[in-house]
């Protein structure tokens, strides 16, 4: 049996001929090249949802998932913390990931992700979310919007895509339009504010309002029948009203969970992770959980200057929430069906800046995948002795996106359309074959 995809050149050659063909539900099979008959296996996707944990600011890979020798002082490059062994033989992580280390056999560490954006957080964030450089002619959709567009929600009464954090263009639908957009919230204590009833408005009164609005909206859409954007916006608002009650908003009732479980997840970030489990369990297809609002160390994950001194508090909070999420998903028999991704815009170099923190590094950093039916219990890619350069198995952001899409049963070579212009779902990304079981 041959590998799913052998080389980038092989992948591009095949996609130019016939592309990857989707066979049934969640089956992806590489097409045959004109030059060579390739007998490749069919990958059967097991994941039906994705929880995308976002460490905004640039989490340091050598202080978390790819530790190197420990630094002896501010002028000595290296990891800031000791490393500890994990459940994967020969793989070590930071000492502050002590709860995750015994569970790392459920995970894959991609240690050689890279791109070319260094100085701009917003540009690097956009690169990780849309999977390609920007152009002046197309606003590309985010990975969450592509998943929403291709798969939709798993059931009625829930949205396909939810963002826990502030909205941004990087997380948006781009040329796919409003129906592939997201619903967002900034705290877990209640559902999205736009779906809550105003004070003094009960359900019967709200229903009367909706009927009046529907008549006005339908007339406006009919009068502008040739404008696709108006039709999409109208359809999206209609769907939003359906979310204002029922099982979607009930998912936000975290107090219905056992107190001990809520405590196990930790603070606000952990409660977001618990909510993400509940949302995906109810049928939301893609949930982004932002961990860039917590400044326990003064800077968040952007650990310039003094932010380095208390970076361990962030890592410990991530460790608590992530390990609880893995155990909780497993308990609900959802880990194999839920792909969990821990992503960030770039890593940080092993050297320290004049303020004692670290700068930016995008030529080598780590992304974590867990569950989702992947071949877990491994680290893919090797960086040098200080984590500055890739030694073997480079993984582009497009490759990362292709892997996530493949795990969810989406053809990473399929073409979407910006008007008449074809746009591949990924920028010629090749799925990381080592993780596709």
N, C-alpha and C positions, 0 to 999 in steps of 0.2 A: 504494500500500500504506500503510495507516495504522499508527500506533505500537501497540506491544503493549498499553499502558494509557495513557490520556491524562491523566486527573486522578484524585485521590483520590476525589472525589465520584462520578466515573464508575465507579471500581472498586467502591465500596461499593454503588452502585446495581445493578450487575450481580450482585454476590455475593448481594444480598438476593433477586434474582430466581431465578437458577439457579446462580450460582457459576462457578468455573473448572472445566471438565471435563477429566479426564485421559484422553487418547486414546492407547491402546497404552502402550508403555514409554517414559517420558521425554518424552511430548508433552503440552504444556500449551496449551490454546486458550481465550481469553476467551469467556465466554458472551454472548449477545445481550441487550440491554436491551429492556424492554417498549416504551419510548418510541421508540427509534431502532435501526435495523438497522446494526450496526457490522461492517464487513468487516475483521477483524484477522488478522494472520499467526499461524501456529502456531510457537511456539518449541520447537525440538528440543534438549533437554538433552544435553550432551556429557559433563559431569562425572559420575563414578560414585563418587568419594570426596572427602573434605574433610580438609585439615590445617589446624587452627585454632590459630594461634600466639597465645598469651596473654601480653601484657606487663602483668603485675599491678602495680598501684601508680599507674598513670596516666601514660603516656608523653607527653612534651611535644610537641605537634604542630608548634609553631613552631621547635623545635630538631631536627626530623626531616623530616616529609613536607610541611609547609606553611611554609617559611621566609619570614620577613619581613626588613625592614632590620635590620642587625646592631646590637645595643646598644653604646653607647659607655661604659657604666658601670652601677653598681648602681642608680642612680636614673633610668636611661634605659631604658624598655621596648623590647623587641625580641628578636630571635633571639640566642642566645648564640654562635652560630658563623656563619662565612661560608656562603654557598650556592654550589652548583655546578650547571651545566647537566646535563640528562639526555638520554636517547635520544628523549624526547617533546619536540617543539619547544615552547619557551616555558615548560616546566615545570622547576623547579629543586627540589633537595632539599639537606639538610645536607651539608657537606663531609665528614662522617664516614660518609656512605653512598656512598662512591666506587666500591665494587664493584657495588652495586646500580644505580647511575645508568645505566650502559650497557645494563642489562637491563630498564629500566623500561618498555620497549615491550611486555613480557609482562604488565604490571600495569595496574591501575586504582587511582587515588587517589581515595577518597571523602573530600573535605575539609570537608564540612558536616554530618557526623553530629552529633546533639544529643539530649539528654534533660534532665531536671529534677533529677537527684540530684547534689548537689555535695559535701556534707561527709562522707558515709559511704562508705568504700571497699567494704564488704560489700554495701551496698544497690545501689551502682552496678555492682558485679560481677554481682550477681543480675540487674539490669536488662539488661545486655549478654548474659547467658547465656539468660535466659528470654524476653526481648523485650517485657516488659510490667510494669506496676506490680504489686506483690503485693496479694493480698486476704486477708481473714480466713477465707475459706471454701474456697479451692482452693490446693493446692501445685502450681504449674505445672511442667511438664517443661522441661529445658534443651534447647537446640537440638541438642546431640549425641544426647540421648535421643529426640527426635522423629525425627531421621534414622535412628537405630537401629530405632525402632519401625516406621517407614514402609518402610524399604528392607532392613533386616537385613544380615548380612554378604554379601559377593559370592561366598563359597564356603564349603565345609564346613571345620570344624576351626579357625576363627578367630572371635573375637568381633566384634560390629558396632561397638563403641565402646570406645576406650581413652583414658585420661587419664594423661599424664605429669606428675605433681604430686600434691599432697596432696588427698584427697577433700573434697568440700563439698556442701551441699544445692543450691547454685546450679548444680552440674554434674549433678545427679541426675535421675531419671526422673519425680519428682512423682507425679501420679495415674496415670501409665502403668504403674507397678509395676516390680518387680525385673527383669523380662525386658528392659526398655529401659534398664537401668542400665549401668554401665561397669566395666571392669577398670582398676586403676590401679597405677602404680609410681612410685617416687621416684628411681630411678637406672637408668642404661642398662646397667650391667655384667652384669645378669642379668634374667630375666623376673620377673613379679610374684611376690613371696615366697609368697603363698598357693597358688601352683601348683607350687612346688618341693617335691620329696620331702624329708621329714625325714631327718636324718643316720641312717644305718644301715637305712633302709627302701628295699628294691629294688622293681622293678616287679612281680614276682609277689606279694610281700607287700602292696603297695599295691592290687593287683587284688582280693585276698581281702578287704581292708578295704572296698573300694568295694562288693563284693557284699553284705557284711554290712550296711553302711549303707543300701544300696538296699532291702533287705528291711524294715528298720525304717522307713525313710522312706515307702515305699509303703503300709505298714500305717497309718502316722499320717495320710497324705493321704486314704486311704480312710475312715478314721474321722471325718475332718473334711471330707467331700466337698463341703459347701456353702460352705466358706470359700475364696474365690478367692485371697486373699493367700497362704495356705499352699500352694495348688497352684502359684502362680506362683513362689514361693520354691523349692519342690522342683524345678520344671522348670529354674530358673536354676542351682541347684547341680549338677544332672545335666549340664547343658551345660558347666559349669566344669570338671568332671572330664575331659571330652573335650579340654579345652585343655591339659592337663598334659603332653602329648607332641605329637609331630608338628610340622607346619610353623609353628604359632604360636610355640612356644618357640624354634624354630630361627631365627626372624626376629631374635631378640635376639643372635645371634652376629655382632656387628659386625666381629670379626676376620676373618670370611670376605670382607670387602671389602678392596680394595687399601689399603695403608698410606697412599699419597698421597691417596686419596679421603677417608679418615678425617681426615687432617691438614687437608685443605681446608675441612672443616666447622668446625674450631676446637675449643673446650672442651666442657664438659658440655652446655651448651645446644645447641651444634652437633651433638653426638652424638645428642641427642634428635631433632633434625630429620632426621638420617640414618636413625635408627630409624623415624621416622614414614614416611619414603619406603618403607622395607622393609615396614612393616606394611600400608600401603595397597596396595602391590604384591601382597601376599599375600591381600588381600581384606577387610581391616578398612575399614569404611565411613567412620568419623569418628574422627580422632585429635586430641586437644588436647595441645599442647606448651606447658607453662608456662615462662616465662622470668621468674619472680618469686622464684627461690631464689638468685639470683646477686647478691651485694652487693659487687661490685667497688668501688663508689663509696661504700659505707657505708649507703645507703638504698634501693638498687634504683631502680625507676622512680618512686618517690614522692620526688621531688627537692626536698623542703624543705631549707632551710639548706645545710649543706656538701655534700649529695648532688649539687648542681649542678656542683661543681668537677670531678668525675670522671665526670659523666654520659656523656661521650664514650666511655668505655671500654665501657659497655653498648651504645651505638649502634654502635660498631665491631664488637662481638661479634655483634650482630644482623645487621649488614651482611654479615659473613663467612658466617654460617650461612645466611641467607636467599638470598644470591646463589649459594652452592654448591647449595642445595636446588633452585633454579630450573634451574640447568645440569644437575644430576643427573637431575631429573625429565624434562627435555627429552631427555637422552641415552637414557633408558629408554623414551622415547615415551609418557610418562605425564603430561606437563604439561597437555595438552588435556583429559585425563580426571580430573585432580586439581585441585580448587579449593583454593587456598591463601589463608587469611585471616590478616591480622595485626590483632589487636584489642586494645583496652585499655578500662578502665572510664570514663575521661574524659581530657581534655587538661589543659593548664596555661596560665595567663594569661601575657601578655608581660611583666608587671611582676614585679619581684623582691621577696621578703619581707625582713624585717629581718635574717635570717640569710644572705641572698645566694641563697636558692633560690626556688622558685615554689610558689604555692598550687594550688588545684584549679579546673578550668573544665569545665563540661559543656554549655554552650550552643553550642559549636563545637569539633570536634576531628576527627582523621583516622583512617580505617580503610583498610587496603590489601587489595585482592583481586588474585589472580594466577592465570593459567592457567584451567582449568575451562571452556574453550570460550567465554569471555567476549570481548566486543569490547574488547580491551586497547589500551594505548598512549594513555591519556587521563586527565585529572583532571576529576572531576565536582564541581561546586560551587565557590563563591568566597567567601572570608572577607575582612573589611576589611583595612586596611593593617597592622594589628597582630595579626590572627588572633583578635580578641575576639568579633566578631559575624559572623553569616552575611549576606552580600550577596545571593547568589542560590543557588537550588536546595537548600533544606534537605532533609536525609535523616534520617528518624526511625530509631530502633533497630528498630521494626517493619518499616520499609522495607528495612533492611539484612537482617533475617531473611528477608523475603519474597524478596529477591534471591538469597540463598544457597540457599533451598529450591528456587526456580525453576531455578537452575543445576544442581541435582541431580535435577531431574525430579519434585519434590514439589509438589503443589498448595498454594500458601500460604493458600488460603481454605477448605481442607477442614476439616471439623469433627471433632475428637476428642471423647471422652466421659469426663467425670468422673462416674461413676455414670450417672445419667440426664441430667446437665447437659451440653449441647453447648458445646465450647470450640474456637473457631477456632485453627488452627495458629499464625497470627500475629494480632496485635492490630490487625486491619484494615490490615496493611502492604501497600504497593504496591511491586512490584519496580522497581528503578531501570532504566528502559527504555533509557537510553543505553548500558548495558553488555551488554545482551542482543542478540547479533549475529543 
